């Protein structure tokens, strides 16, 4: 059983709101750490367990040269698309390899 199996489908929005609040609490610190890697570099960030994609979208907005890949096991919580062309989302079955090329990610 996955963690999100305990959440009813109608509670997904409440969980998405909770996760957004959690991301926003730490965003300023996370942003400073990511900036130290090079805001203008062409890096790829893998957001494992991205949930509703709040962190992924913040990275894409603040680091326009970066490619962002969000991965989550919960297809109900996972965004279907992104307003940012450098961001995409993958639904991942637990225990299966993530369909990315070896050495294609700079930051996890």
C-alpha positions as CSV (number, residue, x, y, z in Angstrom):
1,X,0.0,0.0,0.0
2,X,1.3,3.4,-1.0
3,X,0.9,6.5,1.3
4,X,-1.6,8.1,-0.9
5,X,-3.8,5.0,-1.0
6,X,-5.0,6.3,2.4
7,X,-6.3,9.5,0.9
8,X,-9.7,9.4,-0.7
9,X,-10.1,10.9,-4.2
10,X,-12.1,13.8,-2.9
11,X,-9.4,14.7,-0.5
12,X,-6.7,15.1,-3.2
13,X,-7.2,18.9,-3.4
14,X,-6.7,19.2,0.4
15,X,-3.5,17.2,0.2
16,X,-2.3,19.3,-2.8
17,X,-2.9,22.5,-0.7
18,X,-1.0,21.0,2.2
19,X,1.9,20.1,0.0
20,X,1.9,23.6,-1.5
21,X,2.1,25.2,2.0
22,X,4.9,22.8,2.9
23,X,6.9,23.8,-0.2
24,X,6.4,27.5,0.3
25,X,7.7,27.3,3.9
26,X,11.1,26.2,2.7
27,X,11.3,27.8,-0.8
28,X,13.6,30.7,0.1
29,X,16.2,28.4,1.5
30,X,15.8,25.9,-1.4
31,X,16.1,28.7,-3.9
32,X,19.3,30.0,-2.4
33,X,20.8,26.5,-2.5
34,X,19.8,26.0,-6.1
35,X,21.1,29.4,-7.1
36,X,24.5,28.3,-5.8
37,X,24.5,25.7,-8.6
38,X,24.3,28.3,-11.3
39,X,21.0,30.0,-12.2
40,X,22.1,30.6,-15.8
41,X,23.5,27.1,-16.4
42,X,21.5,24.6,-18.5
43,X,20.8,22.0,-15.8
44,X,18.2,19.3,-15.4
45,X,16.5,18.9,-12.1
46,X,14.6,15.7,-11.1
47,X,11.8,16.3,-8.6
48,X,11.1,12.9,-7.1
49,X,7.8,12.7,-5.3
50,X,6.8,16.0,-6.9
51,X,3.1,15.6,-5.9
52,X,1.1,18.5,-7.4
53,X,4.3,20.0,-8.9
54,X,4.5,23.1,-6.8
55,X,8.3,22.8,-6.3
56,X,8.8,21.9,-9.9
57,X,6.9,24.9,-11.1
58,X,8.8,27.3,-8.8
59,X,12.1,25.9,-10.1
60,X,11.0,26.3,-13.7
61,X,9.8,29.9,-13.1
62,X,13.0,31.0,-11.3
63,X,15.5,29.0,-13.3
64,X,14.3,29.4,-16.9
65,X,17.4,27.7,-18.4
66,X,16.8,24.6,-16.4
67,X,14.8,21.6,-17.5
68,X,12.6,20.2,-14.7
69,X,11.2,16.6,-14.6
70,X,8.6,15.9,-11.9
71,X,7.9,12.3,-11.0
72,X,5.3,10.9,-8.7
73,X,3.5,7.6,-8.1
74,X,0.1,9.2,-7.6
75,X,-1.5,10.0,-10.9
76,X,-4.4,11.8,-9.2
77,X,-2.0,14.3,-7.5
78,X,0.4,14.6,-10.5
79,X,-0.1,17.6,-12.8
80,X,-1.2,16.5,-16.3
81,X,0.8,19.4,-17.9
82,X,2.9,22.5,-17.1
83,X,2.5,26.1,-18.3
84,X,6.4,26.0,-18.6
85,X,7.7,24.3,-21.7
86,X,10.9,23.2,-19.8
87,X,8.8,21.2,-17.3
88,X,7.3,17.8,-17.8
89,X,5.7,15.3,-15.4
90,X,5.9,11.5,-15.3
91,X,3.7,9.0,-13.5
92,X,6.0,6.3,-12.1
93,X,4.9,2.9,-11.0
94,X,6.7,2.0,-7.7
95,X,9.7,-0.3,-8.2
96,X,10.1,0.5,-11.9
97,X,13.0,2.4,-13.3
98,X,12.5,6.1,-14.1
99,X,12.5,6.4,-17.9
100,X,15.5,8.8,-18.2
101,X,18.8,8.4,-19.9
102,X,21.8,7.6,-17.7
103,X,23.6,10.7,-16.5
104,X,20.8,13.0,-17.8
105,X,20.1,14.6,-14.5
106,X,22.2,17.2,-12.7
107,X,20.1,17.8,-9.5
108,X,17.8,15.6,-7.6
